[in-house]
Amino acid sequence: MYGLWKPRVLGAWRVPAAGPVIFAVNHSHILDGPMLMGTAPRPVHFLIKKEAFVGPLDPFLLGIGQLKVDRSTTDRAAITGALGALEAGGVLGIFPEGTRGEGDFASLRAGLAYFAVRSGAPIVPVAVLGSAERSGRLVKTLPPLRGKVDVVFGDAFEAGDGSGLRTRKALDEATVRIQGRLADHLEIARRATGRAG
């Protein structure tokens, strides 16, 4: 990442140095996951769609600890793998919107709340800004080479309400709380970096 672009990492000190953590990352470009993996202060295990595990990418992604997920069903193996990474004190990376979009945390799925409430791991919001920059591109699908990409880590927070409940209602309420915190972090990150997106 540092060879091809110019990442600027802000707030890495906010990431707990040990113990389970969930990175909740906005997602507007294919580069967001690799950029976070290359700049985070701790190794990250991402849930990545199974379609990405093709050819030489399959052993590479598995070798660096990424988790294959079948998005067409409730993938129990992926859920078990993600919870196992957290139980081992690792960092789980999640794009809570489920897929690439505007990267504004406007539409969250319940998976993030489930993993946070079930594991008790704190959530660290992460904003990746500049990866979707269009001007100056040499390769249509990538940001301009040597372009600046900001990775901004926010304050860790607990998703649950302290009750320990994992009912649908509790997870829905946690998702609303999480969405508010992530949206707030994104706005703070945009102001801190001077970026609109």
C-alpha positions in Angstrom: 0.0 0.0 0.0 2.8 2.4 0.9 4.6 1.7 -2.4 1.7 2.4 -4.7 -0.2 5.1 -2.7 0.4 7.6 0.1 -1.7 6.4 3.0 -2.1 8.8 5.9 -3.1 6.9 9.1 -4.8 8.9 11.8 -5.8 7.7 15.3 -4.1 4.3 15.2 -3.3 4.8 18.9 -7.1 4.4 19.5 -6.9 0.7 18.6 -6.6 -1.5 21.7 -3.2 -3.0 21.7 -4.4 -6.5 22.7 -7.7 -8.4 23.0 -10.6 -8.9 20.6 -11.5 -5.9 18.4 -13.9 -5.4 15.5 -13.0 -2.9 12.9 -16.2 -1.4 11.3 -15.1 0.0 7.9 -16.9 2.1 5.4 -16.7 0.6 1.9 -16.8 2.6 -1.3 -13.9 1.0 -3.2 -12.3 -2.4 -3.7 -9.1 -1.0 -2.3 -10.6 -0.3 1.2 -10.0 -3.7 2.7 -6.4 -4.1 1.4 -5.6 -0.5 2.4 -6.8 -1.2 6.0 -4.9 -4.5 6.1 -1.7 -2.7 5.0 -1.9 0.2 7.4 -3.7 -1.2 10.6 -1.6 -1.4 13.7 -2.7 -5.0 14.2 -3.4 -7.9 11.7 -7.0 -8.0 10.5 -9.2 -11.0 9.6 -11.8 -9.9 7.1 -15.0 -11.7 6.1 -14.5 -11.7 2.3 -17.0 -13.0 -0.3 -16.1 -16.5 -1.5 -16.1 -15.3 -5.1 -12.8 -13.4 -4.4 -11.1 -16.7 -3.5 -10.1 -17.7 -7.1 -6.9 -18.9 -8.6 -3.7 -17.8 -6.7 -5.8 -15.4 -4.6 -7.4 -18.4 -2.7 -4.2 -19.7 -1.0 -2.9 -16.1 -0.5 -6.1 -14.8 1.2 -6.4 -17.9 3.4 -2.6 -17.7 4.2 -3.0 -14.2 5.5 -5.9 -15.2 7.7 -8.9 -13.9 5.7 -12.2 -15.7 6.1 -14.3 -16.9 3.1 -18.0 -16.2 3.4 -20.9 -17.4 1.2 -23.2 -14.4 1.1 -26.1 -16.4 -0.5 -26.9 -18.2 2.8 -26.2 -18.1 6.5 -22.6 -19.4 6.3 -22.1 -21.1 9.7 -18.4 -21.9 8.9 -17.7 -18.2 8.3 -19.5 -17.2 11.5 -17.6 -19.8 13.5 -14.3 -18.7 12.0 -15.0 -15.0 12.7 -16.0 -15.7 16.3 -12.9 -17.9 16.7 -10.7 -15.1 15.5 -12.2 -12.9 18.2 -12.1 -15.5 20.9 -8.3 -15.9 20.1 -8.0 -12.1 20.8 -7.7 -11.1 17.2 -9.1 -8.3 15.1 -12.1 -8.9 12.8 -12.7 -6.5 10.0 -16.3 -6.0 8.8 -17.9 -3.9 6.1 -21.2 -3.4 7.9 -23.0 -2.2 4.8 -22.3 -5.7 3.3 -21.0 -4.5 0.0 -19.5 -1.5 -1.7 -21.7 1.6 -2.0 -21.5 5.2 -1.0 -19.4 4.3 2.0 -21.5 6.5 4.3 -22.8 3.8 6.7 -26.4 4.7 5.7 -27.6 1.1 5.5 -26.2 -1.4 8.0 -26.8 -5.1 8.2 -27.2 -6.9 11.5 -24.0 -9.0 11.2 -21.8 -6.4 12.9 -24.2 -6.1 15.9 -24.3 -9.9 16.2 -20.6 -10.3 16.3 -20.1 -7.4 18.7 -22.8 -8.5 21.1 -22.0 -12.2 20.9 -18.3 -11.8 21.4 -18.3 -8.7 23.7 -15.5 -7.2 21.5 -15.4 -3.4 21.3 -16.0 -1.8 17.9 -13.5 0.6 16.4 -15.0 2.7 13.6 -12.6 3.1 10.6 -13.1 5.6 7.7 -11.1 5.0 4.5 -11.3 8.2 2.5 -9.8 9.0 -0.9 -9.9 5.5 -2.3 -12.8 6.4 -4.6 -11.0 9.5 -6.0 -11.5 9.6 -9.7 -9.3 12.3 -11.0 -5.8 11.4 -12.2 -6.4 7.6 -12.6 -4.1 5.6 -14.8 -6.0 2.4 -14.1 -9.8 2.9 -14.3 -10.6 0.8 -11.2 -7.8 2.1 -8.9 -7.2 5.4 -7.2 -4.4 7.5 -8.8 -0.9 6.0 -8.1 0.9 7.8 -5.3 -2.5 9.4 -4.5 -3.3 10.2 -0.9 -5.7 7.8 1.0 -6.7 8.5 4.5 -7.4 5.8 7.1 -8.9 7.2 10.2 -9.5 5.1 13.3 -12.1 6.2 15.9 -12.7 5.6 19.6 -13.6 2.0 20.6 -17.1 1.5 21.9 -19.3 -1.3 23.1 -22.3 -2.2 21.0 -24.5 -3.9 23.6 -26.7 -2.3 26.1 -25.2 -4.2 29.0 -28.0 -6.7 29.2 -26.2 -9.5 27.3 -29.4 -10.2 25.3 -29.0 -11.4 21.8 -32.6 -11.3 20.7 -33.6 -9.9 17.3 -34.9 -6.8 19.1 -31.6 -6.3 21.0 -29.6 -6.7 17.8 -31.8 -4.3 16.0 -31.4 -1.7 18.8 -27.6 -2.3 18.8 -27.5 -1.8 15.0 -29.2 1.6 15.4 -26.7 2.6 18.1 -23.8 1.4 16.0 -25.0 3.2 12.9 -25.1 6.5 14.9 -21.6 6.1 16.2 -20.2 5.1 12.7 -21.9 8.1 11.0 -20.5 10.4 13.7 -17.0 9.0 13.2 -17.3 9.4 9.4 -18.2 13.1 9.8 -15.3 13.7 12.3 -12.9 11.9 9.8 -14.1 14.0 6.9 -13.6 17.2 8.9 -10.2 16.1 10.2 -8.9 15.2 6.7 -10.7 17.9 4.7 -12.3 15.3 2.5 -15.9 15.2 1.3 -15.7 11.4 0.8 
